[in-house]
Amino acid sequence: MKEVKLAVLTAEELQVLLEVAVRRGTAHESATEWVDARSAPVVRGRRFHRLAEEKAFPSARVGRRRIARRVDVDAYLEAELTKPQSEPRAPVDDAIGEALAQGKLRVLKGRR
């Protein structure tokens, strides 16, 4: 007869154990998962190819397909999302007024 072991856990302990197991399973899965232009998260199609050729993330060609590891694409996306945004542009009216004041822009009367 087989020896049976019984563990008694609270709901919180069981939840923690399940979360750890899921994290370990998905971390290994995403580290070995390869994506192409069709299956890549967010970055798809021509943009995927352009970024891969610009070496935004490591990639390889397999036949006619260009593939990259999902973790590399995810890391690129995370870095892009955490980049500080550029300063907001001045309203168009201010830019036109500034150009007029500096003499870079002239108002011409047109013929009708």
C-alpha positions as CSV (number, residue, x, y, z in Angstrom):
1,M,0.0,0.0,0.0
2,K,1.2,3.5,-0.8
3,E,2.1,6.0,1.9
4,V,-0.2,9.0,1.9
5,K,0.8,12.3,3.3
6,L,-1.7,14.9,4.2
7,A,-1.0,18.6,4.5
8,V,-3.4,21.1,6.1
9,L,-3.2,24.6,4.8
10,T,-5.2,27.8,5.3
11,A,-6.7,29.4,2.2
12,E,-4.1,32.1,2.3
13,E,-1.2,29.6,2.4
14,L,-2.7,27.7,-0.5
15,Q,-3.1,30.9,-2.5
16,V,0.5,31.9,-2.0
17,L,1.7,28.4,-3.0
18,L,-0.5,28.6,-6.2
19,E,0.8,32.1,-7.1
20,V,4.4,31.0,-6.7
21,A,3.8,27.9,-8.9
22,V,2.0,29.9,-11.6
23,R,4.9,32.5,-11.6
24,R,7.5,29.8,-12.0
25,G,5.6,28.1,-14.7
26,T,4.9,31.3,-16.8
27,A,8.5,32.6,-16.3
28,H,10.0,29.5,-17.8
29,E,7.4,29.4,-20.5
30,S,7.9,33.0,-21.6
31,A,11.7,32.6,-21.5
32,T,11.6,29.8,-24.0
33,E,8.7,31.2,-26.1
34,W,9.6,32.6,-29.5
35,V,7.4,35.1,-31.3
36,D,7.2,36.4,-34.8
37,A,5.6,39.5,-36.5
38,R,2.2,37.9,-36.2
39,S,2.3,36.6,-32.6
40,A,4.4,39.4,-30.9
41,P,2.6,41.3,-28.2
42,V,1.6,44.9,-29.2
43,V,4.5,45.2,-31.8
44,R,3.2,43.5,-34.9
45,G,3.8,43.4,-38.6
46,R,6.2,45.9,-40.3
47,R,6.9,47.6,-37.0
48,F,8.2,44.3,-35.5
49,H,10.5,43.8,-38.5
50,R,11.7,47.4,-38.4
51,L,12.5,47.2,-34.7
52,A,14.2,43.9,-35.1
53,E,16.4,45.2,-37.9
54,E,17.3,48.3,-35.8
55,K,18.4,45.8,-33.1
56,A,15.8,47.1,-30.6
57,F,15.7,43.5,-29.3
58,P,17.7,40.4,-30.3
59,S,16.2,38.5,-33.2
60,A,17.1,35.8,-35.7
61,R,15.9,34.8,-39.2
62,V,14.5,31.4,-39.7
63,G,13.7,30.9,-43.3
64,R,11.6,33.9,-44.3
65,R,10.4,34.6,-40.7
66,R,12.2,36.8,-38.2
67,I,11.7,35.6,-34.7
68,A,12.6,37.0,-31.2
69,R,12.2,35.7,-27.7
70,R,9.1,37.0,-26.0
71,V,11.0,38.2,-22.9
72,D,13.2,40.4,-25.1
73,V,10.3,42.0,-26.8
74,D,8.5,42.4,-23.5
75,A,11.7,44.0,-22.0
76,Y,11.8,46.5,-25.0
77,L,8.2,47.4,-24.5
78,E,8.7,47.9,-20.8
79,A,11.6,50.2,-21.4
80,E,9.6,52.2,-23.9
81,L,6.7,52.6,-21.5
82,T,9.0,53.8,-18.7
83,K,10.8,56.4,-20.8
84,P,10.1,59.9,-19.8
85,Q,7.8,61.7,-22.2
86,S,9.1,64.7,-24.1
87,E,8.1,68.2,-23.1
88,P,4.6,69.2,-24.3
89,R,4.7,71.3,-27.4
90,A,3.7,74.9,-27.3
91,P,0.3,75.7,-28.8
92,V,0.3,76.5,-32.5
93,D,-0.8,80.1,-31.8
94,D,2.3,80.7,-29.7
95,A,4.6,79.2,-32.2
96,I,3.2,81.4,-35.0
97,G,3.4,84.5,-32.8
98,E,7.0,83.7,-31.9
99,A,8.0,83.1,-35.5
100,L,6.4,86.4,-36.5
101,A,8.2,88.2,-33.7
102,Q,11.6,86.8,-34.7
103,G,11.0,87.7,-38.4
104,K,11.1,84.1,-39.5
105,L,7.5,84.4,-40.8
106,R,5.8,87.1,-42.8
107,V,2.2,87.7,-43.6
108,L,1.7,88.2,-47.3
109,K,-1.4,89.6,-48.9
110,G,-2.7,87.1,-51.5
111,R,-4.4,87.7,-54.8
112,R,-7.9,86.6,-55.2
